[in-house]
Amino acid sequence: MYTDEHGTFILRWAITKNGKRIVAKDKPFKIYISKNK
């Protein structure tokens, strides 16, 4: 997980804590989990 000025995001694919892989099929490359208001 990463954070920038817009919020917390993962890249197009990421490994979760329990080892699963999340893969986003399309763009955007950043998938925001929580956005800063």
Backbone as XML, in Angstrom:
<?xml version="1.0"?>
<chain id="A" units="angstrom">
  <residue number="1" name="MET">
    <atom name="N" x="0.839" y="-1.188" z="0.000"/>
    <atom name="CA" x="0.000" y="0.000" z="0.000"/>
    <atom name="C" x="0.874" y="1.238" z="0.000"/>
  </residue>
  <residue number="2" name="TYR">
    <atom name="N" x="0.383" y="2.250" z="-0.662"/>
    <atom name="CA" x="1.123" y="3.494" z="-0.755"/>
    <atom name="C" x="0.190" y="4.642" z="-0.410"/>
  </residue>
  <residue number="3" name="THR">
    <atom name="N" x="0.787" y="5.774" z="-0.082"/>
    <atom name="CA" x="-0.018" y="6.947" z="0.216"/>
    <atom name="C" x="0.549" y="8.127" z="-0.554"/>
  </residue>
  <residue number="4" name="ASP">
    <atom name="N" x="-0.321" y="8.938" z="-1.102"/>
    <atom name="CA" x="0.101" y="10.192" z="-1.693"/>
    <atom name="C" x="-0.884" y="11.269" z="-1.271"/>
  </residue>
  <residue number="5" name="GLU">
    <atom name="N" x="-0.812" y="12.416" z="-1.926"/>
    <atom name="CA" x="-1.661" y="13.525" z="-1.486"/>
    <atom name="C" x="-3.136" y="13.265" z="-1.708"/>
  </residue>
  <residue number="6" name="HIS">
    <atom name="N" x="-3.465" y="12.250" z="-2.506"/>
    <atom name="CA" x="-4.876" y="11.961" z="-2.770"/>
    <atom name="C" x="-5.442" y="10.926" z="-1.816"/>
  </residue>
  <residue number="7" name="GLY">
    <atom name="N" x="-4.588" y="10.121" z="-1.192"/>
    <atom name="CA" x="-5.094" y="9.096" z="-0.294"/>
    <atom name="C" x="-4.220" y="7.862" z="-0.325"/>
  </residue>
  <residue number="8" name="THR">
    <atom name="N" x="-4.800" y="6.754" z="0.118"/>
    <atom name="CA" x="-4.078" y="5.494" z="0.174"/>
    <atom name="C" x="-4.464" y="4.663" z="-1.033"/>
  </residue>
  <residue number="9" name="PHE">
    <atom name="N" x="-3.474" y="4.071" z="-1.686"/>
    <atom name="CA" x="-3.770" y="3.313" z="-2.888"/>
    <atom name="C" x="-2.869" y="2.103" z="-3.005"/>
  </residue>
  <residue number="10" name="ILE">
    <atom name="N" x="-3.292" y="1.171" z="-3.854"/>
    <atom name="CA" x="-2.440" y="0.067" z="-4.245"/>
    <atom name="C" x="-2.210" y="0.184" z="-5.739"/>
  </residue>
  <residue number="11" name="LEU">
    <atom name="N" x="-1.171" y="-0.455" z="-6.229"/>
    <atom name="CA" x="-0.936" y="-0.441" z="-7.657"/>
    <atom name="C" x="-1.858" y="-1.443" z="-8.324"/>
  </residue>
  <residue number="12" name="ARG">
    <atom name="N" x="-1.712" y="-1.585" z="-9.642"/>
    <atom name="CA" x="-2.635" y="-2.429" z="-10.393"/>
    <atom name="C" x="-2.689" y="-3.844" z="-9.837"/>
  </residue>
  <residue number="13" name="TRP">
    <atom name="N" x="-1.558" y="-4.335" z="-9.342"/>
    <atom name="CA" x="-1.608" y="-5.615" z="-8.644"/>
    <atom name="C" x="-0.937" y="-5.433" z="-7.305"/>
  </residue>
  <residue number="14" name="ALA">
    <atom name="N" x="-1.388" y="-6.155" z="-6.312"/>
    <atom name="CA" x="-0.837" y="-6.043" z="-4.969"/>
    <atom name="C" x="-1.056" y="-7.361" z="-4.254"/>
  </residue>
  <residue number="15" name="ILE">
    <atom name="N" x="-0.178" y="-7.646" z="-3.308"/>
    <atom name="CA" x="-0.326" y="-8.843" z="-2.495"/>
    <atom name="C" x="-0.914" y="-8.409" z="-1.158"/>
  </residue>
  <residue number="16" name="THR">
    <atom name="N" x="-1.997" y="-9.065" z="-0.747"/>
    <atom name="CA" x="-2.596" y="-8.734" z="0.535"/>
    <atom name="C" x="-1.841" y="-9.444" z="1.645"/>
  </residue>
  <residue number="17" name="LYS">
    <atom name="N" x="-2.211" y="-9.167" z="2.877"/>
    <atom name="CA" x="-1.519" y="-9.739" z="4.024"/>
    <atom name="C" x="-1.578" y="-11.253" z="4.034"/>
  </residue>
  <residue number="18" name="ASN">
    <atom name="N" x="-2.725" y="-11.814" z="3.615"/>
    <atom name="CA" x="-2.842" y="-13.265" z="3.652"/>
    <atom name="C" x="-2.343" y="-13.922" z="2.372"/>
  </residue>
  <residue number="19" name="GLY">
    <atom name="N" x="-1.614" y="-13.147" z="1.551"/>
    <atom name="CA" x="-0.942" y="-13.758" z="0.418"/>
    <atom name="C" x="-1.731" y="-13.797" z="-0.870"/>
  </residue>
  <residue number="20" name="LYS">
    <atom name="N" x="-2.966" y="-13.303" z="-0.844"/>
    <atom name="CA" x="-3.733" y="-13.258" z="-2.081"/>
    <atom name="C" x="-3.210" y="-12.156" z="-2.973"/>
  </residue>
  <residue number="21" name="ARG">
    <atom name="N" x="-3.398" y="-12.328" z="-4.253"/>
    <atom name="CA" x="-2.959" y="-11.306" z="-5.178"/>
    <atom name="C" x="-4.189" y="-10.617" z="-5.751"/>
  </residue>
  <residue number="22" name="ILE">
    <atom name="N" x="-4.210" y="-9.291" z="-5.658"/>
    <atom name="CA" x="-5.288" y="-8.514" z="-6.253"/>
    <atom name="C" x="-4.759" y="-7.968" z="-7.566"/>
  </residue>
  <residue number="23" name="VAL">
    <atom name="N" x="-5.477" y="-8.231" z="-8.639"/>
    <atom name="CA" x="-5.065" y="-7.705" z="-9.932"/>
    <atom name="C" x="-6.218" y="-6.905" z="-10.512"/>
  </residue>
  <residue number="24" name="ALA">
    <atom name="N" x="-5.941" y="-5.663" z="-10.853"/>
    <atom name="CA" x="-6.956" y="-4.840" z="-11.490"/>
    <atom name="C" x="-6.871" y="-5.061" z="-12.986"/>
  </residue>
  <residue number="25" name="LYS">
    <atom name="N" x="-8.009" y="-5.265" z="-13.591"/>
    <atom name="CA" x="-8.024" y="-5.611" z="-15.006"/>
    <atom name="C" x="-7.762" y="-4.391" z="-15.887"/>
  </residue>
  <residue number="26" name="ASP">
    <atom name="N" x="-8.257" y="-3.232" z="-15.496"/>
    <atom name="CA" x="-8.066" y="-2.071" z="-16.357"/>
    <atom name="C" x="-7.510" y="-0.897" z="-15.580"/>
  </residue>
  <residue number="27" name="LYS">
    <atom name="N" x="-7.351" y="0.204" z="-16.282"/>
    <atom name="CA" x="-6.808" y="1.402" z="-15.675"/>
    <atom name="C" x="-7.859" y="2.035" z="-14.781"/>
  </residue>
  <residue number="28" name="PRO">
    <atom name="N" x="-7.551" y="2.886" z="-13.862"/>
    <atom name="CA" x="-6.231" y="3.454" z="-13.615"/>
    <atom name="C" x="-5.292" y="2.493" z="-12.900"/>
  </residue>
  <residue number="29" name="PHE">
    <atom name="N" x="-4.013" y="2.765" z="-12.994"/>
    <atom name="CA" x="-3.008" y="1.897" z="-12.391"/>
    <atom name="C" x="-3.084" y="1.959" z="-10.871"/>
  </residue>
  <residue number="30" name="LYS">
    <atom name="N" x="-3.377" y="3.155" z="-10.366"/>
    <atom name="CA" x="-3.529" y="3.287" z="-8.918"/>
    <atom name="C" x="-4.969" y="2.988" z="-8.548"/>
  </residue>
  <residue number="31" name="ILE">
    <atom name="N" x="-5.155" y="2.138" z="-7.559"/>
    <atom name="CA" x="-6.496" y="1.827" z="-7.074"/>
    <atom name="C" x="-6.590" y="2.422" z="-5.675"/>
  </residue>
  <residue number="32" name="TYR">
    <atom name="N" x="-7.422" y="3.419" z="-5.520"/>
    <atom name="CA" x="-7.499" y="4.082" z="-4.228"/>
    <atom name="C" x="-8.390" y="3.307" z="-3.283"/>
  </residue>
  <residue number="33" name="ILE">
    <atom name="N" x="-7.854" y="3.070" z="-2.079"/>
    <atom name="CA" x="-8.613" y="2.371" z="-1.050"/>
    <atom name="C" x="-9.342" y="3.404" z="-0.200"/>
  </residue>
  <residue number="34" name="SER">
    <atom name="N" x="-8.614" y="4.425" z="0.219"/>
    <atom name="CA" x="-9.238" y="5.499" z="0.989"/>
    <atom name="C" x="-8.717" y="6.813" z="0.449"/>
  </residue>
  <residue number="35" name="LYS">
    <atom name="N" x="-9.631" y="7.715" z="0.174"/>
    <atom name="CA" x="-9.238" y="8.997" z="-0.389"/>
    <atom name="C" x="-9.281" y="10.062" z="0.685"/>
  </residue>
  <residue number="36" name="ASN">
    <atom name="N" x="-8.317" y="10.951" z="0.633"/>
    <atom name="CA" x="-8.325" y="12.097" z="1.528"/>
    <atom name="C" x="-9.362" y="13.089" z="1.044"/>
  </residue>
  <residue number="37" name="LYS">
    <atom name="N" x="-10.061" y="13.698" z="1.980"/>
    <atom name="CA" x="-11.079" y="14.675" z="1.599"/>
    <atom name="C" x="-10.409" y="16.010" z="1.332"/>
  </residue>
</chain>
